Amino acid sequence: MGYAHQQTFRCQLPVVHLDVLYWRPGRKKESDKASFRVRVADAIVDDGWVVDGSYSGLAFDLTLACADTLIVISARVFLISGSTLPLGR
């Protein structure tokens, strides 16, 4: 279970997966920016939600403007087969 799902379960809030809103059926073609932003805005119009993803250049401003809490998870560590692999510079 991913972090967004864990928080959703704990807080009993709906989860909004930005990947689901961005990629068209079959994950073969991405959305255009305008239609993606409309889908994100529609998904976060109600009070209380957890957003999984940022799409910083496309929708981060929308979610940040509506959020009361922001949790950033570092992408510098990957979980591979039960062990962690730090990504160094």
GUVOGU-676286 format. One record per residue (C-alpha): residue number from 1; residue in three letters; y, z, x. Coordinates in steps of 0.1 Angstrom, whole numbers. Layout:
N
<pt n="NUM" res="ala" y="Y" z="Z" x="X"/>
...
REM end
This chain:
89
<pt n="1" res="met" y="0" z="0" x="0"/>
<pt n="2" res="gly" y="34" z="-10" x="15"/>
<pt n="3" res="tyr" y="64" z="12" x="18"/>
<pt n="4" res="ala" y="82" z="-3" x="-12"/>
<pt n="5" res="his" y="51" z="3" x="-34"/>
<pt n="6" res="gln" y="48" z="39" x="-21"/>
<pt n="7" res="gln" y="85" z="46" x="-30"/>
<pt n="8" res="thr" y="81" z="28" x="-63"/>
<pt n="9" res="phe" y="51" z="50" x="-72"/>
<pt n="10" res="arg" y="68" z="82" x="-60"/>
<pt n="11" res="cys" y="101" z="75" x="-79"/>
<pt n="12" res="gln" y="86" z="56" x="-108"/>
<pt n="13" res="leu" y="110" z="27" x="-103"/>
<pt n="14" res="pro" y="103" z="-10" x="-105"/>
<pt n="15" res="val" y="99" z="-29" x="-72"/>
<pt n="16" res="val" y="117" z="-62" x="-66"/>
<pt n="17" res="his" y="99" z="-84" x="-40"/>
<pt n="18" res="leu" y="125" z="-108" x="-26"/>
<pt n="19" res="asp" y="97" z="-130" x="-12"/>
<pt n="20" res="val" y="85" z="-136" x="-48"/>
<pt n="21" res="leu" y="120" z="-145" x="-59"/>
<pt n="22" res="tyr" y="127" z="-168" x="-29"/>
<pt n="23" res="trp" y="95" z="-188" x="-26"/>
<pt n="24" res="arg" y="85" z="-212" x="-53"/>
<pt n="25" res="pro" y="49" z="-213" x="-66"/>
<pt n="26" res="gly" y="24" z="-219" x="-39"/>
<pt n="27" res="arg" y="49" z="-207" x="-12"/>
<pt n="28" res="lys" y="54" z="-244" x="-2"/>
<pt n="29" res="lys" y="91" z="-247" x="-9"/>
<pt n="30" res="glu" y="119" z="-221" x="-6"/>
<pt n="31" res="ser" y="146" z="-217" x="-32"/>
<pt n="32" res="asp" y="181" z="-230" x="-29"/>
<pt n="33" res="lys" y="206" z="-203" x="-21"/>
<pt n="34" res="ala" y="224" z="-204" x="-55"/>
<pt n="35" res="ser" y="193" z="-201" x="-77"/>
<pt n="36" res="phe" y="178" z="-174" x="-54"/>
<pt n="37" res="arg" y="210" z="-153" x="-57"/>
<pt n="38" res="val" y="209" z="-156" x="-95"/>
<pt n="39" res="arg" y="173" z="-144" x="-96"/>
<pt n="40" res="val" y="181" z="-115" x="-73"/>
<pt n="41" res="ala" y="212" z="-105" x="-94"/>
<pt n="42" res="asp" y="191" z="-107" x="-126"/>
<pt n="43" res="ala" y="163" z="-85" x="-110"/>
<pt n="44" res="ile" y="187" z="-57" x="-100"/>
<pt n="45" res="val" y="210" z="-57" x="-131"/>
<pt n="46" res="asp" y="193" z="-25" x="-145"/>
<pt n="47" res="asp" y="197" z="9" x="-130"/>
<pt n="48" res="gly" y="169" z="21" x="-107"/>
<pt n="49" res="trp" y="148" z="-3" x="-85"/>
<pt n="50" res="val" y="134" z="-6" x="-51"/>
<pt n="51" res="val" y="140" z="-39" x="-32"/>
<pt n="52" res="asp" y="113" z="-51" x="-7"/>
<pt n="53" res="gly" y="130" z="-73" x="18"/>
<pt n="54" res="ser" y="166" z="-80" x="28"/>
<pt n="55" res="tyr" y="172" z="-118" x="31"/>
<pt n="56" res="ser" y="203" z="-107" x="50"/>
<pt n="57" res="gly" y="220" z="-141" x="50"/>
<pt n="58" res="leu" y="212" z="-148" x="14"/>
<pt n="59" res="ala" y="211" z="-117" x="-8"/>
<pt n="60" res="phe" y="217" z="-85" x="12"/>
<pt n="61" res="asp" y="253" z="-83" x="0"/>
<pt n="62" res="leu" y="241" z="-83" x="-37"/>
<pt n="63" res="thr" y="215" z="-55" x="-32"/>
<pt n="64" res="leu" y="238" z="-34" x="-9"/>
<pt n="65" res="ala" y="266" z="-35" x="-34"/>
<pt n="66" res="cys" y="243" z="-21" x="-61"/>
<pt n="67" res="ala" y="223" z="3" x="-41"/>
<pt n="68" res="asp" y="229" z="40" x="-38"/>
<pt n="69" res="thr" y="204" z="45" x="-10"/>
<pt n="70" res="leu" y="194" z="22" x="19"/>
<pt n="71" res="ile" y="162" z="27" x="39"/>
<pt n="72" res="val" y="159" z="5" x="70"/>
<pt n="73" res="ile" y="124" z="1" x="86"/>
<pt n="74" res="ser" y="124" z="-11" x="121"/>
<pt n="75" res="ala" y="105" z="-44" x="126"/>
<pt n="76" res="arg" y="99" z="-34" x="163"/>
<pt n="77" res="val" y="64" z="-19" x="155"/>
<pt n="78" res="phe" y="35" z="-38" x="140"/>
<pt n="79" res="leu" y="4" z="-23" x="125"/>
<pt n="80" res="ile" y="-26" z="-43" x="137"/>
<pt n="81" res="ser" y="-61" z="-32" x="127"/>
<pt n="82" res="gly" y="-52" z="4" x="124"/>
<pt n="83" res="ser" y="-33" z="7" x="157"/>
<pt n="84" res="thr" y="4" z="2" x="164"/>
<pt n="85" res="leu" y="18" z="-23" x="188"/>
<pt n="86" res="pro" y="54" z="-16" x="199"/>
<pt n="87" res="leu" y="75" z="-46" x="206"/>
<pt n="88" res="gly" y="95" z="-40" x="237"/>
<pt n="89" res="arg" y="125" z="-59" x="251"/>
REM end
